[in-house]
């Protein structure tokens, strides 16, 4: 009797496992790409409770969330023949789950490899000064190239950021010397501009004094007052001959 019951329960067990494999639950950020007898269904399954026909249907789950990809340091030779190491971070997401499955074997690995080669290719076309000063433009340029190359895979590259540029020690010392020389140059220019402005003011003052003789006398008396404030016991100063001229004429 027990043997007959076990054979009767076998279809129930098989039916239970079949139902488990047919019912799929997808999260809000997931999509299911279904292959029926090897042919892909035109539309991926949306989130929620989904039903497929097992084993005729086979479903692959794709996440639509933004993926952060850390590009490992790459050896780059810039346009001015400087060897550096550069790493970056890339943000991308799957826009078309069907293409991400059919058009490329592993879209994560393919995007990573494409990012590395694109990073070396584009940064090798610029000089070191441009790489250090124009990161925003280079980030946008790399992002545009990557987005165009990954578009057939259904992948959208939203952002590319160059994280770190590792310079050789001798190049760091050269940049430090260049920066110091630039600061010295600016200091000399500022000093020269100050001397030039002071000379202009002195020339203007001399012109005014030549037109107004009394201003020269006032300046002379002001200088005497300044000298008198010093701790000098004896002060010798010249007397203009014009002050003595009336007495000489009267005599």
C-alpha positions in Angstrom: 0.0 0.0 0.0 2.8 2.4 0.9 4.5 1.6 -2.4 1.3 2.6 -4.3 1.1 5.9 -2.4 4.7 6.8 -3.2 4.0 6.4 -6.9 0.9 8.5 -6.6 2.8 11.3 -4.9 5.5 11.4 -7.5 3.5 13.4 -10.0 2.7 15.9 -7.3 6.3 16.3 -6.4 7.3 16.7 -10.0 4.5 19.2 -10.5 5.6 21.2 -7.5 9.2 21.5 -8.8 7.9 22.4 -12.2 5.8 25.2 -10.8 8.7 26.5 -8.8 10.8 26.8 -11.9 8.0 28.5 -13.9 7.2 31.2 -11.3 9.8 34.1 -11.3 9.8 37.2 -9.1 11.7 40.2 -10.5 12.6 43.3 -8.5 11.8 46.8 -9.6 15.3 47.4 -11.0 15.5 44.0 -12.8 14.3 42.8 -16.2 14.1 39.2 -17.5 15.3 38.3 -21.0 13.4 35.1 -22.0 14.6 32.6 -24.6 12.0 30.2 -25.9 13.5 27.2 -27.6 16.6 29.3 -28.3 14.7 32.3 -29.7 14.6 35.5 -27.7 11.2 37.1 -26.9 10.9 40.6 -28.3 10.1 42.3 -25.0 11.9 41.6 -21.6 9.7 40.8 -18.6 9.1 43.6 -16.2 9.2 43.6 -12.4 6.8 41.6 -10.2 5.5 38.1 -10.5 6.2 36.5 -13.9 5.4 33.1 -15.3 7.5 31.2 -17.9 7.1 27.7 -19.3 9.8 25.5 -18.0 11.9 23.9 -19.6 10.8 25.5 -22.9 11.6 29.0 -21.6 14.9 30.1 -20.1 15.2 33.5 -18.4 18.3 35.6 -17.7 18.0 38.5 -15.2 19.6 41.9 -16.0 20.0 44.7 -13.5 19.1 48.3 -14.7 20.9 50.0 -11.8 23.9 52.3 -12.5 27.1 50.3 -12.2 30.4 51.8 -10.9 33.4 50.5 -12.7 36.9 51.2 -11.3 39.4 51.2 -14.2 42.8 49.9 -13.0 45.9 52.1 -13.4 46.9 52.3 -17.0 50.4 53.0 -18.4 50.1 56.0 -20.7 52.7 57.8 -22.8 51.5 61.3 -23.4 52.1 63.3 -26.6 55.2 64.9 -25.1 56.7 61.5 -24.3 56.0 61.4 -20.5 55.3 58.0 -19.0 52.5 58.2 -16.4 49.9 55.9 -14.7 46.3 57.0 -14.8 43.2 55.4 -13.4 39.6 56.4 -13.7 36.0 55.5 -12.6 33.1 54.9 -15.0 29.4 55.0 -14.3 27.1 53.2 -16.8 23.9 51.3 -16.9 22.0 48.9 -19.2 19.3 50.6 -21.3 18.3 47.6 -23.5 18.5 44.2 -21.7 18.0 42.3 -24.9 21.0 43.9 -26.6 23.1 43.5 -23.4 22.6 39.7 -23.6 22.6 39.1 -27.4 25.1 41.6 -28.8 27.9 40.9 -26.4 29.0 37.8 -24.3 29.7 39.7 -21.1 28.9 43.4 -21.2 30.6 44.1 -17.8 33.9 42.7 -19.0 33.6 44.2 -22.5 32.9 47.7 -21.1 35.8 47.4 -18.7 38.2 46.4 -21.5 36.8 49.2 -23.8 37.3 51.7 -21.0 40.9 50.8 -20.5 41.8 51.0 -24.2 39.9 54.2 -24.7 41.6 55.8 -21.7 45.1 54.9 -23.1 44.2 56.0 -26.6 42.8 59.5 -25.8 45.3 60.4 -23.1 48.1 59.4 -25.4 47.0 62.2 -27.8 47.4 65.1 -25.3 50.4 66.7 -23.6 51.0 66.4 -19.8 50.1 70.0 -19.1 46.7 69.6 -20.9 46.1 66.4 -19.0 46.6 68.1 -15.6 44.7 71.3 -16.6 41.9 70.1 -18.7 40.5 67.1 -16.9 36.9 68.1 -17.5 37.3 68.2 -21.2 39.1 64.9 -21.3 36.5 63.3 -19.1 33.8 64.4 -21.5 35.8 63.3 -24.5 36.3 59.8 -23.1 32.7 59.6 -22.1 31.5 60.4 -25.6 33.8 57.8 -27.2 32.8 55.1 -24.7 29.1 55.8 -25.0 29.3 55.6 -28.8 31.2 52.3 -28.7 28.9 50.6 -26.1 25.6 51.8 -27.6 25.3 48.7 -29.8 25.4 46.6 -26.6 22.5 48.5 -25.1 24.8 50.2 -22.5 24.8 53.9 -21.7 27.9 55.4 -20.2 26.8 58.4 -18.2 30.0 59.7 -16.5 33.8 59.2 -16.7 36.1 60.7 -14.1 39.9 60.6 -14.1 40.8 59.8 -10.5 44.5 60.0 -10.2 47.5 60.8 -12.3 50.7 59.2 -11.0 53.8 61.1 -12.2 57.4 60.0 -12.1 59.6 61.5 -9.3 61.8 63.4 -11.7 58.7 64.9 -13.4 57.3 66.0 -10.1 60.6 67.8 -9.3 60.5 69.4 -12.7 57.0 70.6 -12.2 57.9 72.0 -8.7 60.9 73.9 -10.2 58.6 75.2 -13.0 56.0 76.4 -10.5 58.7 78.1 -8.3 60.2 79.8 -11.4 56.7 81.0 -12.3 56.2 82.5 -8.9 59.5 84.3 -9.1 58.6 85.6 -12.5 55.3 87.0 -11.2 57.0 88.6 -8.2 59.5 90.3 -10.4 56.7 91.5 -12.8 54.7 92.9 -9.8 57.8 94.6 -8.5 58.6 96.1 -11.9 55.0 97.4 -12.2 55.3 99.0 -8.8 58.5 100.7 -9.7 56.9 102.0 -12.9 53.9 103.4 -11.1 56.1 105.0 -8.5 58.2 106.6 -11.2 55.1 107.9 -12.9 53.9 109.5 -9.6 57.3 111.0 -8.9 57.4 112.5 -12.5 54.0 114.0 -11.9 55.0 115.4 -8.6 58.1 117.0 -10.1 56.1 118.5 -12.8 53.6 120.1 -10.3 56.5 121.4 -8.2 58.2 123.0 -11.2 55.0 124.8 -12.0 54.3 125.9 -8.4 57.6 127.0 -6.7 55.8 127.5 -3.3 55.0 123.8 -3.3 58.7 123.1 -3.3 59.2 125.4 -0.3 56.3 123.7 1.6 57.9 120.3 0.9 61.2 121.7 2.2 59.6 122.9 5.4 57.8 119.6 5.8 61.1 117.7 5.5 62.6 120.0 8.2 59.7 119.1 10.5 60.3 115.4 10.0 64.0 115.8 10.7 63.3 117.7 13.9 61.4 114.8 15.3 64.4 112.5 15.2 66.7 112.2 18.3 69.5 114.3 16.8 71.4 116.9 18.9 72.5 118.9 15.9 70.7 119.4 12.6 72.4 121.1 9.6 70.2 122.2 6.8 70.8 124.6 3.8 69.0 128.0 3.6 67.7 128.9 0.2 69.4 132.1 -1.1 66.0 133.5 -1.9 65.3 133.9 1.8 68.4 136.1 2.2 68.0 138.1 -1.0 65.8 140.9 0.5 68.4 141.6 3.2 71.2 141.6 0.7 69.4 144.0 -1.5 68.6 146.4 1.4 72.2 146.5 2.4 
